[in-house]
């Protein structure tokens, strides 16, 4: 980001049951709550459900959330 801050995007491919992942499949972007991250139970449930349906998921982790360091 222009101010030196960082956000993290955590990617999850679709489940193995669909033949090893759907590399070209549709992508679902999951935006967590203000202090949530891809580690939260509710987020993991969304990711698991979407992956079972054949979607690839990306979870947007806000500054300082998940594994991102708060640098600004």
Buried (B, 14 or more C-beta within 10 A) or exposed (E): EEEEBEEBEBEBBBBEEBEEBBEEBEEBEBEBEEEBBBBBEEBEEBBEEBBEEBBBBBBBBBBBBBEBEEEE
